[in-house]
Amino acid sequence: MAAETPLTGRIRPGSEPMWIDEYEAHGGYQALRKAVGKMKKKEVQGVVKESGLMGRGGAGFPTGVKWGFTPMGDDAVHPKYFIANADEMEPGAFKDRFLMEGDPHQLVEGLAVSSYAIGADVAYIFLRNHYRLARKRLERAIEEAYRQNYLGKNVLGSGYNLEMRLHISAGRYICGEETALISALEGNRPIPRAKPPFPGASGLFGMPTVVNNVETLCNVPHIVKNGAEWFQGLSKTDQAGTKVYGVSGRVNKPGCFELPMGTTIREILEHAGGMTDGYKFRGVLPGGGSTDFLVDEHLDLAMDYQTIQGAGSRFGTGTMIVLDDKTCPVAFVANLMKFFGQESCGWCTPCREGLPWLARVLYAIERGEGKASDLDLLSGHTDKIWIGKTYCALAPGAIEPLQSALKYFREDFEDHIQNKRCRWS
């Protein structure tokens, strides 16, 4: 395993993943042995906190800090739960699928070490229904881990007990929001919950619960094994570690690339082989479908949380969707808005009614049926359907590609309305 690519160094694209004997031969489960055999739970929390690991699912919240919200000590209530959020449905995101299919034991070990750190009794992997190959490989990895006593009663003779279960999601985008995920896991309709209480205090079945993204958890064994300073040294910025960046769109080599955190957008596109012949770069959604467009002037920005936010977008999942010069930005945004409208949980009016309405307006413009006043309507709704005006962040996220498209590609919207056609159709 290459030291500079800890998350993907064991992955062999197109081949079977390492099963447990080979995984162990390449350093697998050493972190779990170290954690349960030599470290106290708070020590594991401490090294992850010191490492600076930030959540890789989109929000970028410090992982060790999040774990610290969970009650610890002899008087802490049980059972406690730890959930791996593998319900990857952000448009343009496929990094977690790549990790689970390519190195399933890495996630199992990461979840086990993380569960030990908070004293969890039960761990769940909440997996997107469509990830059939990941399901098959995770089931085998969990079974192998039980046989080796990495899971179950008295893990490695430490006195620590951990049950791990794979839960297959019914398949809704809203389940990516941690409290909606918890509601779904309880067998209820996946509706986000008000906070507080936060899941760390009252989550699954009202008990202390931590939810972390797959990529986040895959970092944990490497941090515990190699230390916080090692992890910080992997990055080009003060935001530690590597990142599994994804690139989709008209590039020569779409896919996932593990690179130092802070690698520039231009460099990531070069790893993806650059633009396909005959196409030019026009813009990019840097962190998946629910982020704002960035354009040519942003190509040399570091892809990290702080820098991308400073440019007016969000780092999100770090999976970039590229817009080329022969794809209509109006149709591009309309397609995203249709998706988000369909995936609304329906709990609040701005999301349930507003997003499908915006999709209809955008498709009317795309067909050449738009009016000049539609642009003001669209602009006005980017403020009305925004943070603090909806129950959760789904609708504000859906608005981000629209508001930035109106900023950078307004002439394309005006061309549709004035000429009553789409020049790309």
Secondary structure, DSSP 8 states (H G I E B T S, - for coil): --TT-TTTTT--TTS----HHHHHHTTTTHHHHHHHHH--HHHHHHHHHHHT-B-SSSS--BHHHHHTTS--STT--S--EEEEEE---STT--HHHHHHHH-HHHHHHHHHHHHHHHT-SEEEEEE-TT-HHHHHHHHHHHHHHHHTTSSBSSGGGSS--BEEEEEE----GGGGSHHHHHHHHTTS------SSS-TTTS-GGGS-EEEEEHHHHHHHHHHHHH-HHHHHTT-SSSS-SEEEEEEESSBSS-EEEEEETT-BHHHHHHHTTSB-TT--EEEEETTSTTS--B-GGGTTSB-SHHHHHHTTS--TTSEEEEEETTS-HHHHHHHHHHHHHHH--S-SHIIIIIHHHHHHHHHHHHTT---THHHHHHHHHHHHSSTTSSSSSHHHHHHHHHHHHHHHSHHHHHHHHHHTS-TT-
